[in-house]
């Protein structure tokens, strides 16, 4: 088992929150046709075209486990780890083992794993679930309490960018009327890798209040660009991890988070990449509106 080979490491480095790249799937599906398509592609961030490419990138970093983060209704984890993508990765020289919770990959002596996390928009703001079985979905824009009930006790409940106040990007703690009570509903607060001002100020509050409410503070990249992978991660000592089975491995990671048995390395995403990502979203929103009005 490739999982057992991970046990040879003294420490494992894990990022629980990375979208890989919002535009990667778009880039795979479309090629520029005329000025209009060229203009749209201009604002697509550099991305991946295959699972093997993702493995290649992770292999170059210090990461051992990367959680691919689905956002609301999208299924990017399932798309990237489809049978077709796995077969292509094998052709690219990777030894693959597929489980319910992780995809393990080996090339040479290096072994890495991909897991699934899911960022969900509630009526109070975003919440991040981690250590989820492939194919599981959550309701969107429901009250926080209802959404939390959809996760079982073994899945990790993270208040990602908990104090961010940004339209469509609110953290659940930023809208809380009872901070102490709401802090008890989640397993950890997140120190988010985004360097833009609203997130940076929110990070300061997350650090301060994680101590105040005795909450573990994990650090995640929340990356949308290949170069964001491996910059920010959490460091777990192997003595706290169980490698006897895939499920035991998942549970031991989550247990270590809940009991604060980890450290982290934090390196924020450069401001220019944050702005480029925001600009890309804006351009595609406008282009989408124009296309809909044209169809009418």
N, C-alpha and C positions, 0 to 999 in steps of 0.2 A: 504493500500500500504506500502511495506517495505521502499520505498523511503521516505515517510513521517516520518518514525521512525528514519531515519538518521538525520532529522531536530532537534531532541532532543539534539544533541551534540553541544557544544559550538564551536568546531573546527573539521574539517575533515582533515585527513592526507592522502596524495595522492602521489603515485609513477607512473609517466607517461611512464616509460621505463624499462620494465623487460621482458626478454625472458624466464623466469621461469627456463629453462634448455634446452640447445641445444640437449642433448642426451636423454631426458626423453622419447620421442616418440620412439626412437630406442630401449630403454630398454623394453618398453612395447611389442614391436613386436618380439623381439628375446630373446632366452635363449641359454646359451652356449652349443655348440655341438662340442666337441673336443677342442684341444689346440687352434686352430685358432680363434674360436668363444670366447673362454675363454679370450684370449689375447685382443680381441677387447673390450669385456665387462669390462676388467680391467681398460680401459681408459674412460669408460663412467662415467661421473660424477653422483653422487647421484641425483636421480630425483624423479618425482612423477609418480604414476601409475593410478591416478584417479583425477577427479575434486574435489571429496570430500577431497582428500589429500591436494589439493591446498587450499581449504577452511579452513581445519584444521590448516594449517601453517599460513595463513593470520590471522586467529582468535587469534593466540598466539602473534601477533605483535600489534603495535599501528596503523597499516594501516587501513583505512576505505575504500579506493578505490585503487585497483591495476589494472593498464592497462597491459594486456598481449600483448606483442609486436611481431607482425608478422615481418619476415625478408624477404624482396624481394618476392619470389614466395611462401614461405611457408604459411600455413593457420593454425597456431597453435591455435590462438584464436577460430576459428570456430571448430577445432578438439576437444579442451578441453571443449567447451560449446555445444557439440552436444546433441541431444535428449537422446542418450544412456547414456552419462555422466551425464546429468541432472537427469535422472531417478535413476541412481545409487546414486547420491547425496541425493535424496529424501529418498531412502532406508537407507542411512546413518544418517538420522535424520534431514536433512536440509529442511527448508521451502524455496522454490525457486519461484522467479518471473523473467520471461524472457522478455526483451524488445528489441527494435531495436539497442540500444546503450549500454545497461548494462545488466548484470545478477546480481540480488540481492539475497542474501542468508542470512538466519537467523537461529541461533541455540541458544536456551536460550534467553537471552536478547540482544545478540550481532547481529548487522546487518552490512554486508559488501557488497561491489559491485565490480564486475569485468568489466572493459571496454576494448576497443580495441584501440591499437595504431599500427602504421606500419612504420618500418624503411626501407627506399628505397635508393638504390645505384644509384646516378646520375653520369654523366660524370665528375662532379665536386667533388663528395663525398657524404656522407650520409645526408639524411634529414629525420626528424621524424614527422609524422602526428598523431594527437591524437583527440579522440572524433569522431571516424569514425563508420559509420553504418556497421553492420555485413554483411560480404560478399563483401564489396567494395574492389577493387584491383587498383593498380597503375602500370604504366609502369616502366620498369627497364632500367638503363643505357641510359637514355635520358638526354638532357641538363637540367640543374637545372630549368630554366625558364619554360620549357615545363611541367616538373613534378609538379612544384608549381601550374600551371594552372589546374591540375587535382583535386586539393583540392578546396572545396568551401569555401566561406568566413567564415563559421561558424566552420570549422575544424581548429585546432591549428597547426601552422607550426613552428616546433622547429629545430634550428640548433643544432643537438646533437653532442657531442664532437667536437665543431665547429673548433677548431684549431689543432686537432690531425693530425699528419703526419705519417701514417703507411700504408703500402701497403694494399689496399683493405678496409682500415678503415679511410680514409681521412675525415676530416670535411670540409664542404663547404666554411668556412671562410679561411681555410688554403690555398685554391687555388684561393682566390679572388684577382683580380687586382684592385678592387675599393671597399674597405672595407665599407665605409660609405653608398654607394649605395646598396651593397648586404645586409647590416644589415637591411635595410628598407624592404627587401623582406620577412623577417621572423618575427614571433611574439615574439620569445624569444631565448636566448642562453641557453645552458645546461652546468651545472657543473656536470661532469660525475663521477660515483662512482668507475671506474676502478683505481687501485692504481699503475699500471705499469708506468714506467718513462715517455714514450711518452704522455700518457694521463694526468699524473700529471702536467707536464710542460704546456700542452695545457690548463689545467684547470686554471692555473695562468693567462694565456692570456685571457681566456674567462671571468674571473672575472674582469680583468682590462678593457677590451674592452666593456663589457656590460655597464659599467659606461660611457665610452667614447662616445658610440653611443646611450646611453639612452635606452638600451634594458633590459627587465626583465630577471633575471637569475634564472632559475629553477634548482633544484638538483634532479637527478634521479640515481637509482642504476645501470642501465644497467646490471642487474644481470643475471647470468646463473646457479645459484646454489640455492637450497632451503634456505640456511642460509643467502643469500643476501637479502631476502625479509624482508622489514621493517627496514633496516638499514639507508637508505636515503629516505627522503620524503619531500613533500611540505605541509605547514600548512595553511589552509584556514579558516578564521573566518566565522561562519554561517551567519552573517548579510549580507555577499556579495553573498550568494548562494540562488537560487530559487528552491524550492522543489515541485512546483505545478505540474510539469510533468517531465518525463524523459528527453525530449528535452530541456526544460527550465533549468533543472539541468546541462546538458551538456554545454549549452550556457553560464550559469552563471560561471561555472568553467573556461571556456576559456576566458570569459570577464575579470575575476579576474586576470588571468595570464597576459593578454595584458595590464592591468592597474596597474600591480605590486601590487595587493592587497593580498599579501601572504608573508609568511616567509618560511624558509626551515631548515631542520636538515640534516647535511651532515656527513656521516661516510663511508670512502672509503672501498672498498672490500679488504681484506687481499691479499698481494702480492702472497702468495702461491696458492690461489684459481685462481688468474688471470693466473699464469703460468700453473697450472693444466689444465685449460680450453684451453689455447693455445696448450698445448701438446696433449690434446684429439683431437683437430681439426687436428693437424698434423698427428697423428697416423691414423685417419680415412681417411684422404686424401691419405696417402701412401697405406693403405690397399685397398682403392677403385681403385687406379691406378694398383695395383698388380692383382686385380680381373679382371679388364678390359683387361689387357695384357694376362691373362690366357684364357679369352673367345676368344681372337683372335687366 
